[in-house]
Amino acid sequence: MFFISIKNRKNTLALKEKCSICNEKVQLRYNPMEEWGIEGTMCGKCYSKKVHEYYPGEHIRVNKDLD
């Protein structure tokens, strides 16, 4: 008979991360581009702002109402 020990591990889906820029809770996690020089995860609002800042032009921002 074999016994498999299962260690208790934290449920990563239930953890609420904070944005590296604004420190608000992250609902949907975004990873910054390498050239931005930002460590950690970002919220959608800050990610959208950085995309617009670093890549100017015709971008459709779907969450402008969050500004």
N, C-alpha and C positions, 0 to 999 in steps of 0.2 A: 504494500500500500504506500502511496506517495502523498506527502503533505506539502502543499505550496503555501508559503507564508506571504501574506499580502500586507505590505506596509501601508499605514494610513498616510495618505498624501493629500495635500490641499487641493481642493477643487478650484482649478484656475479659472473656470467659467464664472464662478461666483465672486471672485476677487474684483474689486473696483480699483482700477488703476487711475492714476492722476496724470494729466497732460504735462509734458515737460515744459511747455510755454506758459500756460495760464493756471495750472494746478487744479483745474476742475476735473470732476470724475469723467472718465472716458467711457462712453456708451459703445462706440464702435472704434476699434483701435486702428490707427494709421501709423506706418513706419516712415520716418523722414528719409528724404533722399540723402545720399552720402555727402554731396557737395554742400548741403545746408549746415553741416557740422553740429547737428543736434543729436544728443544721446537720449534714448528712451522712446516712449510712444507719444503720439499726439492725438488730440481730439479732432473731429472733422472740421470744426470752425478754424482752428489754427493751421491745419493742413491746407485748407482751401486758401487761406491768406498767404501762406508761404508759396504755394503754387503760383498765385497771382503776382507775388513779389519777384520771384526768381524767373518766371517764364511769362513776361508780359505779352499781351496780344489779345486775341479774341478767345477768351475762355468763358464758358457758361458756368457761372457759379450758382449752384442750386440752393445754397443756404445763406443768401445775402441778408435775409431777415434776422439772422443771428448776430450780426455786427452791432 
